[in-house]
Amino acid sequence: MRSLKVVLGARSYVIQIGSGLLAGLGKECAQLGLGRRCAIISDSNVAPKYANAAQAALAQNGFESVLIQVSAGETAKSLKMAQRCYDQLAGHRLERKSFIVALGGGVVGDLAGFVAATYLRGVAFVQVPTTLLAQVDSSVGGKVGVNLRAGKNLVGAFYQPRLVLCDLETLATLPAREFRAGLAEVIKYGIIYDRALFERVERDLPNIVTRDPVVLAGVVARCCEIKAEIVTLDETESGLRAILNFGHTIGHALEAISHYGKYLHGEAIAIGQVAAAKLSARLLRLPQTEVQQIENLFQKSGLPTSLKLSPSRRTKLLGAMKLDKKVIGGEITFVLAKRIGQVEYGQRVPAAALEQILNVDEPKGNTRRSTRAIETSRMPGSI
């Protein structure tokens, strides 16, 4: 087992990474001195697989738990679903010393964390992420929230968990599409912070995709280390933490105009990161060879890298970007790359450059299509 600490004073907590950790959930919660009553929030995909094991682990250490099951998918991150959770927490009479376990992927973690941050003005919560994306990114750092129809994560808080338990064995049951979507966040860490990690993913991608436990443990741990370092320096995103949003400005807008159903988060930000790399070449002189490296790695990971937009959809996408949390003074700002492993945040992008990137389509009359192009066409890519 690997153990990392997110150092935030009284809000510090440990991230544990290893196999078979779910069985120790109750013991870890007992060592934290959490109240004896708790709720597990999970979704309809994860709960049938792991809720019984989580409840058994808690019961063995004297905890009384209740399961709250929500629908699977991004649409569960809503105020309506949060209200349903509040009602069930009240019905089971959870108290201020009670706690919530988020058992699932990024959607469950964000929703459960938001509920924990706001119920009774804040109860403790523990993250037990079961997807690659959640283990390397969303479970760490304390960003919790829900979506509005206008945009993603527009209602939320910074609220740190008491513990993050990454059981790598839960990744074995993750559908291939979900696993590949998680790779988008892994690749992001290499682009924004650690060229060596980027090159490791390039080299070890076949073993990562087959979920080799040794290789995967190292990659997950390094991503968590990077995020812990960044969050320790900038907990509430007043500066450096903004680099974690590389590719997310376009990605979040794409999710919003697609009504949180067409694209998985990782697929949307894969498209956003490739677009951000192309903008970086124009505005920060990111070498074209590195733009191609970035695009190639996403393609080899089985992720979409571009999309065709009708004029009306392009207008909607630009409108959704203007509702992004990173808009300053009405202007859309981006994280852009100078080199793989080095980025700058708060970059204002001229509208003409952005529209030009979004207008790029495949050359007309090109009848030759590679196997990769055929594979990509089966994934979300045209709206």
Protein Blocks (a to p, Z undefined) as FASTA:
>chain_A
ZZddddehjmgccddddehklmmmmmmmmmnopafbdcddddfklmmmmmmmmmmmmmmn
opacddddddedjklmcfklmmmmmmmmmmnopafkbccddeddfklmmmmmmmmmmggh
iaadddddfbfklmmmmmgooiacdddfkbghkbccddddfbdcddfklmmmpcfklmmm
mmmmmmmmmmmmommlmmmmmmmmmmmmnopaklmmmmmmmmmmmmmmmmmmomnopmmm
mmmmgoklmmmmmmmmnoommpcfklmmmmmmmmmmmmmmmmnopafklmmmmmmmmmmn
opafbdcddfklmmmmmmmmmmpmkbgghiacddddfbghiacehiacdfklmmmmmmpc
cdehiabdcfklmmmmmpcfbZZ
